[in-house]
Amino acid sequence: MQSSLISLSSMERVHIGTPVAQAAAQEAELLGASRVFVVCSGTLHSQTDEIQRVVEALGERVVGLFDAVRPHVPREDVIAATLVAAEADPDMLLCVGGGSATDLTKILAVTLEHGIREASDMDGYHLQVNPDTSVTAPSFSAPSIPVVVAPTTLAGGEFNALAGSTDEKTNVKEGYVHPAMTPRAVILDPALTRHTPEWLWLSTGVRALDHAFETLGSLESNGYYDGMAMNAIRLLSEGLVRVKEDADDLEARRMCQVGAWSSMVAIVAGLDMGISHAVGHALGGSFKVPHGYTSCVMAPFALEYNREVNDHRQALISVAFGEPQTPAHELADSLIRRLGMPRSLDEVGLSEDDLPSLAAYTFKDIWCGTNPNPIANADALVPLLRRAL
């Protein structure tokens, strides 16, 4: 009998359907916060009135704002936000934005706690991937400033203690994790997401699906993880298509948000992902491919590669799609194409010449060594990557 250890997060509340400004004010009150620092998307701040509504709802509690958030969270952006936030001395961090803003905010709680003011000082706080692909986690005291996140995409990082930041000197996206980095509360406001570009909403939705795919494909999963992952596929596969057909379908957007939450349960509880996520981190951090596109390209190829060792597990994916007789990788490919997302490395700007370096960067990722079908080394990964060209 397989045993499992499920680690529960410190998240306390999830608001579903409450307008972000209203829920943010509620959270400040519940947390007893009088000095709220806001991290948000620059586009959301400059081109909509959503952030202004949040600021007005919080009133005198707002002590500062940072909106210079770039994809894949360069270390320099974390430090820039830290310098601004340190002057404000906040007692709550509020993020309104996508996955990069979320990751930056979670790491910001750590840099503020530990007085980190230089990019090089972040070295002692990220996960280290060893030559044998094992991972060493640094030990540091918990960040004490609570984080609240209102996501505008479906990548799911708002439910997780793990955050990524790219070291632009090494061109590697590194992971930072501490249980207390988990946001204290999440605000799922489907109306807020109408400002998210279609390609970003749909592609990060595929990213959420990929969490579910690699959960159900894992040989270490259990019935609890499986049920949540299957629920994620059910909600996302319908919700994404409906939003593609009607961008104003708020019920479909809410389905997607709850599906993304369901897709994160296993990761949050400690289940390792596989090669699709590992390649995705390398594509994002080292080749600047948008986060969601990485799963659009890699998920079906990873499923097909792993079939020889986990076909019985992938059958659950097919059941969740409602087509138990069709292989999971075919169903994933069909949905991604229906959503109009890229399906090859070539479509996201890579060529044959990039494959060796992509493979090398992938082997620096925390999940390269936990794929169900083991990959011996970077050279052995290249044929799989070549299939994705």
C-alpha positions as a printed Julia matrix, in Angstrom:
389×3 Matrix{Float64}:
   0.0    0.0     0.0
   1.4    3.39   -1.01
   1.61   5.96    1.77
   1.33   9.73    1.36
   2.1   12.8     3.42
  -0.09  15.8     2.56
   1.18  19.18    3.75
  -1.53  21.78    4.29
  -0.84  25.45    3.58
  -1.3   28.41    5.88
  -3.85  30.06    3.57
  -6.88  31.2     5.54
  -9.45  32.5     3.03
 -10.45  32.46   -0.63
 -12.98  35.04   -1.84
 -14.91  33.78   -4.88
 -16.83  36.38   -6.88
 -16.35  39.33   -4.52
 -15.14  42.52   -6.29
 -11.44  42.96   -5.67
 -11.7   46.42   -4.08
 -14.31  45.22   -1.59
 -12.42  42.02   -0.73
  -9.09  43.86   -0.34
 -10.64  46.22    2.19
 -12.16  43.26    4.01
  -8.77  41.57    4.2
  -7.03  44.67    5.55
  -9.67  44.84    8.26
  -9.42  41.12    9.11
  -5.62  41.25    9.24
  -5.56  44.44   11.26
  -3.42  46.08    8.58
  -2.96  49.83    8.61
  -0.07  50.08    6.13
  -0.82  48.28    2.84
   1.75  48.16    0.04
   0.3   47.36   -3.4
   2.09  45.43   -6.16
   0.23  45.4    -9.46
   0.45  45.05  -13.21
   1.6   48.24  -14.91
  -0.98  47.8   -17.66
  -3.78  47.23  -15.17
  -2.68  50.36  -13.31
  -2.29  52.65  -16.32
  -5.08  51.44  -18.62
  -7.95  50.56  -16.25
  -9.5   52.0   -13.12
  -9.24  48.75  -11.15
  -6.19  49.76   -9.11
  -7.65  53.18   -8.38
 -10.79  51.48   -7.05
  -8.65  49.31   -4.79
  -6.68  52.31   -3.54
  -9.89  54.23   -2.85
 -11.4   51.28   -0.97
  -8.3   50.96    1.21
  -8.1   54.71    1.75
  -5.41  55.92    4.15
  -4.16  52.38    4.62
  -2.25  52.53    1.3
   1.38  53.49    1.92
   2.94  52.7    -1.45
   2.63  51.06   -4.85
   4.96  49.23   -7.26
   3.88  48.44  -10.83
   7.16  47.86  -12.7
   6.67  44.11  -12.92
   8.34  42.25  -15.79
   7.77  38.64  -16.89
   9.73  35.91  -15.1
  10.59  38.3   -12.24
  14.2   39.4   -12.76
  16.06  39.75   -9.46
  16.56  43.43  -10.17
  12.78  43.95  -10.12
  12.5   42.24   -6.74
  15.18  44.55   -5.36
  13.57  47.64   -6.92
  10.27  46.74   -5.26
  12.04  46.01   -1.99
  13.68  49.43   -1.87
  10.35  51.17   -2.43
   8.45  48.97    0.02
  11.08  49.23    2.75
  10.58  52.99    2.87
   6.84  52.43    3.3
   7.23  49.94    6.18
   4.09  47.92    5.28
   2.19  45.48    7.46
   0.35  43.87    4.5
   1.32  43.23    0.87
  -1.5   43.26   -1.69
  -0.89  41.93   -5.2
  -3.34  42.61   -8.04
  -1.99  41.09  -11.24
  -0.66  38.02  -12.98
   1.81  35.31  -12.08
   4.91  37.49  -12.25
   3.4   40.08   -9.92
   2.36  37.29   -7.57
   5.83  35.73   -7.48
   7.46  39.11   -6.95
   5.14  39.87   -4.03
   5.79  36.55   -2.31
   9.56  36.99   -2.61
   9.19  40.61   -1.5
   7.9   39.37    1.84
  11.2   37.49    2.26
  13.5   40.32    1.16
  11.77  42.76    3.52
  11.99  40.29    6.4
  15.71  39.65    5.92
  16.94  43.09    4.95
  17.95  42.03    1.42
  18.82  45.11   -0.62
  21.16  43.75   -3.33
  20.41  41.18   -6.03
  23.46  39.12   -5.05
  22.11  38.81   -1.49
  19.25  36.66   -2.84
  21.71  33.79   -3.4
  21.24  32.38    0.08
  17.47  32.1    -0.22
  16.68  30.13   -3.38
  16.53  26.38   -3.97
  19.78  24.81   -5.21
  19.65  22.09   -7.86
  22.57  19.68   -7.39
  24.44  17.88  -10.22
  22.44  14.7    -9.51
  19.18  16.73   -9.88
  18.45  16.51   -6.14
  17.36  19.79   -4.56
  18.72  21.53   -1.48
  16.44  24.03    0.25
  17.99  26.82    2.31
  16.78  27.43    5.84
  15.61  30.92    6.77
  13.12  32.43    9.18
   9.54  32.94    8.08
   8.43  36.22    6.49
   6.04  37.95    8.87
   4.21  40.36    6.53
   0.97  38.76    5.24
   0.38  38.6     1.48
  -3.03  38.87   -0.2
  -3.34  38.17   -3.94
  -6.04  38.99   -6.5
  -4.89  37.1    -9.63
  -5.66  38.16  -13.18
  -4.38  34.97  -14.83
  -4.73  31.24  -14.22
  -1.14  30.15  -13.5
  -2.09  29.4    -9.89
   0.93  30.75   -8.02
  -1.34  32.61   -5.63
  -2.1   29.29   -3.91
   1.5   28.19   -3.56
   4.45  28.87   -1.26
   6.85  28.53   -4.22
   7.88  31.57   -6.27
  10.33  32.03   -9.12
  12.81  34.78   -9.93
  15.31  34.91  -12.79
  18.98  35.59  -12.16
  19.81  37.5   -15.34
  23.56  36.93  -14.81
  23.19  33.14  -15.08
  19.97  33.24  -17.15
  18.38  30.71  -14.77
  14.96  30.98  -13.13
  15.35  29.99   -9.49
  12.79  28.85   -6.95
  12.17  30.42   -3.56
  10.01  28.63   -1.02
   8.92  28.87    2.58
   5.56  27.73    3.98
   4.89  31.29    5.18
   5.29  32.62    1.64
   1.84  31.21    0.92
  -0.6   34.11    0.59
  -2.86  34.54    3.59
  -5.86  35.11    1.32
  -6.77  34.96   -2.37
  -9.41  37.07   -4.14
 -10.97  35.4    -7.19
 -12.84  38.19   -8.95
 -13.9   37.02  -12.44
 -14.86  40.57  -13.48
 -11.28  41.73  -12.84
 -10.0   39.21  -15.39
 -11.89  40.77  -18.29
  -8.88  43.09  -18.65
  -6.52  40.14  -19.18
  -5.56  39.68  -22.85
  -7.2   36.61  -24.36
  -3.91  34.88  -25.22
  -2.69  35.32  -21.64
  -5.91  34.06  -20.04
  -6.13  31.01  -22.28
  -2.44  30.11  -22.17
  -2.22  30.33  -18.39
  -5.36  28.23  -18.31
  -3.42  25.57  -20.19
  -0.67  26.01  -17.6
  -3.24  25.19  -14.93
  -4.32  22.15  -16.94
  -0.69  21.08  -17.04
  -0.6   21.09  -13.22
  -3.5   18.64  -13.37
  -1.9   16.57  -16.16
   1.34  16.13  -14.25
  -0.53  15.4   -11.02
  -2.54  12.64  -12.64
   0.56  11.4   -14.44
   2.58  11.19  -11.23
   3.33   7.76   -9.8
   3.35   9.37   -6.33
  -0.16  10.84   -6.46
  -3.1    9.71   -4.33
  -6.89   9.75   -4.39
  -7.14  13.23   -2.91
  -4.8   14.78   -5.47
  -6.4   12.79   -8.28
  -9.91  14.02   -7.47
  -8.86  17.66   -7.36
  -6.89  17.35  -10.6
  -9.77  15.71  -12.39
 -12.06  18.49  -11.18
  -9.57  21.01  -12.55
  -9.64  19.41  -15.99
 -13.44  19.27  -15.98
 -13.82  22.96  -15.07
 -10.98  24.31  -17.21
 -11.69  22.31  -20.36
 -15.24  23.71  -20.43
 -14.53  27.16  -19.01
 -11.65  28.02  -21.34
 -13.64  27.13  -24.45
 -16.58  29.19  -23.22
 -14.39  32.25  -22.55
 -12.82  31.83  -26.0
 -16.34  31.98  -27.46
 -17.6   34.78  -25.19
 -15.11  36.92  -23.28
 -17.91  38.35  -21.1
 -19.01  34.95  -19.77
 -18.23  35.63  -16.1
 -19.5   32.25  -14.93
 -17.04  30.56  -17.29
 -14.25  32.79  -15.96
 -15.16  31.78  -12.42
 -15.11  28.12  -13.47
 -11.6   28.66  -14.79
 -10.48  30.31  -11.55
 -11.81  27.5    -9.37
 -10.32  25.0   -11.8
  -6.93  26.66  -11.51
  -7.24  26.47   -7.71
  -8.09  22.76   -7.94
  -5.09  22.2   -10.19
  -2.74  23.59   -7.54
  -3.82  21.38   -4.64
  -1.26  18.63   -5.21
   1.65  21.01   -5.82
   0.82  23.01   -2.7
   0.63  19.79   -0.69
   4.07  18.66   -1.84
   3.68  16.59   -5.02
   6.53  17.03   -7.49
   5.81  17.87  -11.11
   7.6   16.5   -14.16
   9.39  17.34  -17.37
   6.75  19.65  -18.84
   7.1   22.02  -15.89
  10.89  21.68  -15.84
  11.21  22.58  -19.53
   8.64  25.31  -19.0
  10.74  26.99  -16.33
  13.77  26.9   -18.62
  11.79  28.24  -21.58
  10.53  31.1   -19.44
  13.58  32.04  -17.43
  16.22  31.44  -20.08
  14.38  32.04  -23.38
  11.71  34.54  -22.21
   8.79  32.48  -23.5
   5.52  33.56  -21.84
   4.69  31.33  -18.89
   1.46  29.91  -20.28
   2.85  29.22  -23.74
   5.43  26.85  -22.25
   2.74  24.34  -21.29
   0.87  24.86  -24.56
   4.0   23.67  -26.32
   5.28  20.98  -23.96
   2.33  19.37  -22.15
   1.13  17.01  -24.92
   4.7   15.97  -25.78
   5.45  15.25  -22.12
   2.29  13.19  -21.79
   3.15  11.16  -24.87
   6.74  10.62  -23.66
   5.59   9.39  -20.25
   2.88   7.02  -21.53
   5.13   3.97  -21.43
   5.38   4.21  -17.63
   2.11   5.86  -16.57
  -0.52   5.03  -19.18
  -2.78   3.68  -16.41
  -2.51   7.06  -14.67
  -3.11   9.08  -17.83
  -6.37   7.18  -18.27
  -7.73   9.4   -15.48
  -7.01  12.46  -17.64
  -9.06  10.99  -20.47
 -11.92  10.25  -18.06
 -11.82  13.83  -16.78
 -12.13  15.1   -20.35
 -15.15  12.83  -20.79
 -13.44  10.78  -23.51
 -12.03   7.69  -21.8
 -11.15   5.94  -25.07
  -8.91   8.75  -26.38
  -5.26   9.05  -25.24
  -4.59  11.98  -22.94
  -1.92  13.56  -25.13
  -4.34  13.68  -28.07
  -7.04  15.33  -25.96
  -4.57  17.9   -24.63
  -3.31  18.66  -28.13
  -6.84  19.03  -29.5
  -7.94  21.44  -26.77
  -4.82  23.6   -27.02
  -5.25  23.88  -30.78
  -8.95  24.7   -30.34
  -7.92  27.57  -28.07
  -5.58  28.87  -30.78
  -2.41  28.5   -28.72
   1.1   27.68  -30.06
   2.01  24.01  -30.23
   5.71  23.99  -31.11
   9.02  25.39  -29.94
   9.4   26.93  -33.37
   6.22  28.96  -32.83
   7.67  30.47  -29.63
  10.97  31.43  -31.23
  13.31  28.47  -30.72
  15.27  26.51  -33.3
  17.35  23.33  -33.48
  20.4   25.29  -32.36
  18.68  26.17  -29.08
  17.94  22.61  -28.01
  21.25  21.76  -26.27
  21.16  24.9   -24.14
  17.43  24.44  -23.4
  18.2   20.91  -22.23
  21.08  22.15  -20.07
  18.95  24.83  -18.46
  16.16  22.3   -17.87
  18.56  20.14  -15.86
  19.02  23.04  -13.47
  15.31  22.95  -12.61
  13.92  21.47   -9.41
  11.51  19.13  -11.25
  13.78  17.69  -13.92
  14.68  14.77  -11.67
  11.09  13.9   -10.73
   9.64  13.02  -14.13
   7.78   9.66  -14.09
   9.84   8.41  -17.04
  13.42   9.25  -15.97
  15.67  11.25  -18.27
  19.34  10.47  -17.62
  20.98  13.73  -18.61
  20.69  16.82  -20.78
  21.78  14.95  -23.92
  19.01  12.4   -23.4
  16.44  15.21  -23.23
  17.3   16.65  -26.65
  15.34  14.04  -28.7
  12.17  14.86  -26.74
  12.71  18.57  -27.29
  13.34  17.95  -30.99
   9.88  16.37  -31.29
   8.45  19.64  -29.99
  10.08  21.8   -32.68
